[in-house]
């Protein structure tokens, strides 16, 4: 089958109707399917255009679309309101919740020798490829993995096999894949399609999932250019790719780097990032503000995160407790904590997140929150500086700022309205 659909370019604008029609046309080429499982993203990928795609899938298959399993990973299940917001027209009764701690099976294990070679020697233990039981034993004759390709801190580029082994994976597999990425170094990973973590995910797909009828539906979404008609919050769909192999992913990655990767000529002395309260409820999610801008921030620079919806640290309560206990410290400190503390050693995804969220002492991270949601003491307790949300939003009003360079009261800042949609790097830091 390989690639069924490859549509898009850095200047293409695909409307939601065109997106639905293109996906439906590609899937119709697969022939009759009687029992379909869809694996779309959750509300944290609201801008992925998965809503129109799942709508097209529902239109095409109707009662034959029997299960919808959002790729939650470690996130909390979607609420009824979130499902209605993101996936209108798809019956609520079709949605299932993924439980990353209990509802998985190990479909195979990559040997330590392979892991050691794939990771350049930084990790030498077997890696378990784990999937939700519904994917493996649901009796489906079509499994649609739906989502957006964009630069990512754990795998280099998001989606494809990550949607399965992380989005619908189990604790052991998620823990170790996250830790591999952190130990290898996120700045060596982000914006690259061929990374140690990706090699593990691809090998898991190729070795252990050949019997599963998996087809990927991948989008590339970016900011609208001046004069372009944007459907959603200044964004447009630039590409859509459908296929059962890695070719569609490689094509999407190439386009995403053209659309979502911003190389800047000057480092950011001060960068202000806004976190949409509908999308970002925790630092586990909101630290995309840190991940995606860090390669553009100058030494002794300042990152200001406007976080009106953030009310905690981890989406998972066990991870939340660990973040509060150990905080966002430097990599050597976190690695020492792992060696010395069984609780953190037993939750390597949490340890990886602590490394990802650290500035390594190179720049300041200031989280601006509503104290009714997340207090100053809580923010400072994990190693960040705190700012009063109302005060900082008066100074840096998201309604008045434009993405990119701005001058506010004589001060030059760089503004990012949604860190999930891009990656920023200073040319001198990224090769």
C-alpha positions in Angstrom: 0.0 0.0 0.0 2.7 2.5 1.0 1.5 6.1 0.6 -2.1 6.6 -0.4 -2.2 10.4 -0.2 0.6 13.0 -0.2 -0.9 16.5 -0.5 0.6 19.8 0.5 3.5 22.3 0.4 4.7 25.2 2.5 2.3 27.5 0.6 -0.7 25.1 0.3 -3.9 26.0 2.2 -6.3 23.0 2.7 -9.7 23.9 3.9 -11.5 21.6 6.4 -13.9 20.5 3.6 -11.0 19.7 1.3 -9.2 17.9 4.1 -12.3 15.7 4.8 -12.7 14.9 1.1 -9.1 14.1 0.5 -8.9 11.7 3.5 -12.2 10.0 2.6 -11.0 9.5 -0.9 -7.8 7.9 0.2 -9.5 5.6 2.7 -12.1 4.6 0.1 -9.3 3.1 -1.9 -8.7 0.6 0.9 -12.0 -1.2 0.0 -14.6 -2.6 2.3 -13.9 -2.5 6.0 -16.3 -3.8 8.6 -14.7 -3.0 12.0 -12.7 0.2 12.3 -10.7 1.6 15.2 -9.6 5.3 15.1 -6.8 6.6 17.3 -6.9 10.4 17.2 -5.1 12.8 19.6 -6.7 14.2 22.7 -7.6 17.9 23.5 -3.9 18.7 24.0 -3.6 18.5 20.2 -6.6 20.7 19.5 -5.1 22.3 16.5 -4.1 19.1 14.8 -7.1 19.1 12.4 -8.0 15.7 13.7 -11.6 16.9 14.2 -12.4 17.2 10.5 -10.5 14.0 9.8 -12.4 11.9 12.4 -15.6 13.5 11.1 -14.7 12.2 7.6 -14.0 8.8 9.1 -17.4 8.7 10.8 -19.1 9.8 7.6 -17.4 7.1 5.6 -17.8 4.2 7.9 -20.8 5.0 10.2 -21.6 2.0 12.3 -18.5 0.3 11.1 -16.4 2.8 13.1 -16.9 0.9 16.3 -14.1 2.3 18.6 -12.4 5.6 19.1 -9.4 5.5 21.4 -7.8 8.9 21.9 -4.0 8.7 22.3 -3.9 10.0 25.8 -0.4 8.7 26.8 -0.1 9.8 30.4 -2.8 12.5 30.1 -6.2 12.5 31.8 -9.2 11.2 29.8 -11.1 13.7 27.7 -14.2 15.1 29.2 -17.6 15.0 27.4 -17.3 18.7 26.7 -13.8 18.3 25.2 -15.0 15.4 23.0 -17.9 17.5 21.8 -15.6 20.5 21.2 -12.9 18.6 19.3 -14.9 15.8 17.6 -18.5 17.1 16.9 -20.7 14.6 15.1 -18.9 11.5 16.4 -21.1 9.7 18.9 -19.8 9.8 22.5 -20.6 6.1 22.9 -17.7 5.2 20.5 -15.0 6.8 22.7 -12.8 4.6 25.0 -10.3 5.7 27.6 -6.6 4.6 27.5 -5.2 3.6 30.8 -1.4 3.6 30.5 -0.8 1.8 33.8 -3.2 -1.1 33.5 -4.8 -1.5 30.1 -1.8 -2.6 27.9 0.0 -5.6 26.6 3.6 -6.1 25.6 3.6 -7.1 21.9 7.3 -7.7 21.8 10.7 -6.6 23.3 13.6 -5.1 21.5 16.8 -6.7 22.8 19.4 -4.8 24.8 21.9 -5.1 22.0 19.6 -3.3 19.5 18.7 -0.6 22.0 22.4 0.0 22.8 23.2 0.4 19.1 20.1 2.6 18.4 20.9 4.9 21.3 24.6 5.2 20.7 25.3 3.4 23.9 23.4 5.7 26.2 20.8 3.0 27.1 21.5 -0.7 27.2 18.3 -2.4 28.5 15.6 -4.2 26.5 12.7 -2.0 25.4 9.2 -3.3 25.7 6.8 -2.3 22.9 3.5 -1.9 24.6 0.0 -1.2 23.2 -3.5 -0.8 24.5 -5.3 -4.1 24.5 -8.0 -2.8 22.2 -5.4 -2.2 19.4 -4.1 -5.8 19.7 -7.2 -7.8 20.5 -10.1 -5.7 19.3 -10.7 -7.7 16.1 -10.5 -4.6 13.9 -9.8 -4.9 10.2 -8.6 -1.2 10.0 -6.8 0.8 12.6 -6.5 4.5 11.8 -3.7 6.4 13.6 -4.5 10.1 13.2 -2.5 13.1 14.2 -0.2 16.0 13.5 3.5 15.9 12.7 5.4 18.7 14.4 8.9 19.0 16.1 8.9 17.2 19.4 11.1 17.0 22.5 11.1 13.3 23.1 11.1 11.8 19.6 12.4 14.7 17.5 9.3 14.8 15.4 5.8 13.9 16.8 3.4 11.2 15.6 3.4 8.1 13.5 4.6 5.2 15.7 4.7 7.5 18.6 0.9 7.8 18.5 0.8 4.1 19.2 3.6 3.2 21.5 3.5 6.4 23.6 0.0 7.7 23.0 -1.5 4.2 23.5 1.5 2.6 25.3 2.2 1.4 28.7 4.2 2.7 31.7 7.4 0.7 31.0 7.6 1.6 27.3 6.7 5.3 27.9 9.1 5.6 30.8 12.1 4.2 29.0 11.5 6.0 25.6 11.2 9.3 27.4 14.3 8.7 29.4 16.3 7.7 26.3 15.3 11.0 24.7 16.3 13.0 27.8 19.6 11.2 28.3 20.5 11.7 24.6 19.6 15.4 24.8 16.5 17.1 23.5 18.5 19.8 21.7 20.1 17.0 19.7 16.7 15.6 18.9 14.1 18.3 18.2 13.4 18.9 14.6 15.0 15.6 13.4 13.2 12.6 12.1 15.9 10.1 12.7 16.6 9.9 16.5 17.4 7.2 19.0 13.8 7.2 20.3 12.4 7.1 16.8 14.5 4.1 16.0 13.0 2.2 18.9 9.5 3.2 17.9 10.0 2.3 14.2 11.6 -1.0 15.1 8.6 -1.8 17.4 6.2 -1.1 14.5 8.2 -3.1 11.9 8.9 -6.1 14.1 5.8 -6.5 16.2 2.8 -4.9 14.4 3.0 -6.4 10.9 -0.2 -8.3 11.6 -2.2 -5.2 12.6 -4.0 -3.3 9.8 -2.6 0.1 10.7 -2.9 3.1 8.4 -1.6 6.6 9.4 -3.3 9.9 8.7 -0.9 12.7 9.3 -1.3 16.5 9.1 1.0 19.5 9.0 -0.5 22.7 10.4 1.1 26.1 10.5 0.5 29.8 10.8 -1.3 31.6 8.1 0.7 34.0 5.9 -0.6 37.6 5.5 -3.6 37.6 3.2 -4.4 33.9 3.6 -7.8 32.8 5.0 -7.2 31.1 8.3 -9.9 28.8 9.5 -8.8 28.4 13.2 -7.0 31.0 15.3 -4.7 32.2 12.5 -3.7 28.6 11.5 -4.0 26.7 8.2 -3.6 23.1 7.2 -0.5 22.8 4.9 -0.4 19.1 4.3 -2.1 15.7 4.8 -0.4 12.3 4.2 -2.0 8.9 4.4 -0.2 5.5 4.3 0.8 2.4 6.1 4.6 2.7 6.1 7.2 5.3 7.1 7.3 7.1 3.7 4.2 9.2 4.6 5.8 10.1 7.9 9.1 11.2 6.2 7.1 13.3 3.7 5.2 15.0 6.6 8.4 15.6 8.5 10.0 17.3 5.6 7.0 19.6 5.2 6.7 20.3 8.9 10.3 21.5 9.1 9.5 24.0 6.4 6.3 25.1 8.1 6.9 24.7 11.9 10.6 25.3 12.3 11.7 28.9 12.8 15.4 29.8 12.6 16.1 33.2 14.0 19.1 35.4 13.4 19.1 36.9 16.9 18.8 35.2 20.3 15.9 35.9 22.5 16.8 38.0 25.5 13.2 37.9 26.6 10.5 35.6 25.2 6.9 35.6 26.2 4.8 32.5 25.6 1.0 32.2 26.0 -0.6 28.9 27.0 -4.2 28.6 25.8 -6.2 27.6 28.9 -8.3 25.2 26.8 -5.2 23.2 25.8 -2.7 23.6 28.7 -3.7 22.6 32.2 -0.3 21.5 33.7 3.4 22.1 33.3 3.6 18.6 31.9 1.9 20.1 28.9 2.8 23.7 29.3 6.5 23.1 29.3 6.4 23.1 25.6 7.1 26.8 26.3 10.5 25.7 27.6 11.2 22.9 25.1 10.3 24.6 21.9 12.1 28.0 22.6 15.1 26.9 24.5 17.4 26.7 21.5 16.7 30.4 20.7 17.0 31.8 24.2 20.3 33.6 25.1 22.3 32.8 28.1 20.9 34.7 31.1 17.8 35.3 29.1 14.2 35.2 30.5 11.3 33.0 29.5 7.9 34.4 30.7 5.1 31.8 30.5 1.6 33.2 30.7 -0.4 30.3 32.0 -4.0 31.1 32.8 -5.2 27.5 32.8 -2.3 25.8 34.5 -3.4 24.3 37.8 -0.8 21.5 38.5 2.3 19.9 37.3 1.6 16.4 36.1 -1.4 15.1 34.2 -0.9 11.9 36.2 -1.2 12.3 40.0 1.8 10.0 40.6 4.0 12.0 38.3 2.6 15.3 39.8 3.8 14.2 43.2 7.3 13.4 41.9 7.6 16.8 40.1 6.6 18.5 43.4 9.1 16.5 45.3 12.2 16.8 43.0 11.5 19.9 40.9 13.0 21.0 37.6 16.7 20.8 38.4 19.8 20.4 36.2 20.4 17.1 34.3 23.2 16.0 36.7 21.0 16.6 39.7 18.0 14.7 38.2 20.3 11.8 37.2 21.6 11.7 40.8 18.1 11.7 42.1 17.3 8.7 39.9 20.3 6.8 41.2 19.5 7.5 44.8 15.7 7.4 44.9 13.6 4.3 44.0 10.5 6.3 43.5 12.0 8.4 40.7 13.9 5.5 39.3 10.6 3.7 39.0 9.1 6.6 37.0 11.6 7.4 34.3 9.1 9.4 32.2 8.9 11.8 35.2 12.7 12.0 35.5 12.9 12.7 31.8 10.3 15.5 32.1 12.3 17.1 34.9 15.3 17.2 32.6 13.3 18.5 29.7 11.8 21.3 31.8 15.1 22.5 33.2 16.9 25.5 31.8 20.1 23.9 33.1 20.7 27.2 34.8 21.2 28.9 31.5 18.1 31.1 31.5 15.2 32.0 33.8 11.8 30.4 33.6 9.0 32.5 35.1 5.6 30.9 35.3 2.8 33.4 35.6 -0.3 31.8 37.2 -3.5 32.6 38.9 -2.8 31.9 42.6 -6.3 30.4 42.9 -5.1 27.7 40.5 -1.4 27.4 41.2 0.3 29.3 44.0 3.5 31.2 44.1 4.9 28.7 46.7 4.0 25.8 44.4 5.7 27.3 41.4 8.8 28.3 43.3 8.9 24.9 45.0 9.7 23.2 41.7 12.5 25.6 40.9 10.8 28.2 38.7 10.3 31.9 39.3 6.7 33.0 39.7 4.8 36.0 38.2 1.4 37.3 39.0 -0.7 36.4 35.9 -2.9 39.6 36.0 0.1 41.8 36.3 2.1 40.2 33.5 -0.9 40.0 31.2 -1.4 43.7 31.6 2.2 44.3 30.7 2.3 41.7 27.9 -1.3 41.5 26.6 -1.7 38.5 24.3 -4.5 40.4 22.5 -2.1 43.1 21.4 1.0 41.1 20.7 1.8 39.5 17.4 3.9 36.4 16.9 7.5 37.3 16.6 9.4 40.5 17.6 7.4 43.2 19.5 8.3 46.3 21.4 6.5 46.8 24.7 7.1 50.0 26.6 10.5 50.4 24.9 11.5 46.8 25.6 12.0 44.3 22.8 10.5 40.9 23.3 9.7 37.8 21.2 6.2 36.5 21.4 4.9 33.0 20.8 1.1 32.5 20.9 1.2 28.7 20.9 4.4 26.7 21.6 2.9 23.4 20.5 2.9 24.5 16.9 6.6 25.1 16.3 10.2 25.0 17.2 12.4 28.1 17.4 16.2 28.0 17.2 19.0 30.6 16.9 21.1 29.8 13.8 24.2 29.7 15.8 22.9 27.0 18.0 21.2 24.6 15.5 23.1 22.8 12.7 
